[in-house]
Amino acid sequence: ADTTNPTIAISTPTADDTFSTASDALTLAGTAADDRTLQEVTWSASDGRNGTATGTNSWSTGSIQLAEGDTTFTVAATDAAGNQANDTLTVTYTPADTTNPTIAISTPTADDTYTSTKTAINLAGSASDNAAVSQVTWKSSTGQSGKASGTNAWSIANLALSEGDNTI
């Protein structure tokens, strides 16, 4: 009687235990072996979906749609005697952030133009994004540039002005 379990390994998209992606679908693939005959390779997901892979010794699932967050996939190789081996992969799907952040200047004015007789100016404002604002940067028409203090509420202190128009 055959009492030896087959072997199975996931190699695509990775041989590691975890994988992170911004793609909304993936294909699992790998290899399986048995001392006699492999019957089938199947897959199941922690959200209840499942299917049969194409091939046995060299197998693949075809494209599987991902739900946002973590999904654990288990692949199983079963031999003709019903012996089984498993491998798992936890996939974290985080959709790409395609929404541009918004930014507004509120100090010294929210207007598009401002006239000053000073040689430096303080700017402040707000920024927001559907995910997170990581930094606020600035540049001026005089060639200066830098990073503002803060993110959602930001400020730039003592920004030097040149005589004439300065676009920031």
Sequence and secondary structure as in RCSB ss.txt:
>XXXX:A:sequence
ADTTNPTIAISTPTADDTFSTASDALTLAGTAADDRTLQEVTWSASDGRNGTATGTNSWSTGSIQLAEGDTTFTV
AATDAAGNQANDTLTVTYTPADTTNPTIAISTPTADDTYTSTKTAINLAGSASDNAAVSQVTWKSSTGQSGKASG
TNAWSIANLALSEGDNTI
>XXXX:A:secstr
      EEEEEES SSSEEEESSSEEEEEEEEE SS EEEEEEEETTS EEE B SSEEEEEEEE  SEEEEEEE
EEEETTS EEEEEEEEEE        EEEEEES SSS     SSEEEEEEEEE SS     EEE TTS EEE B 
SSEEEEEEEE  SS    
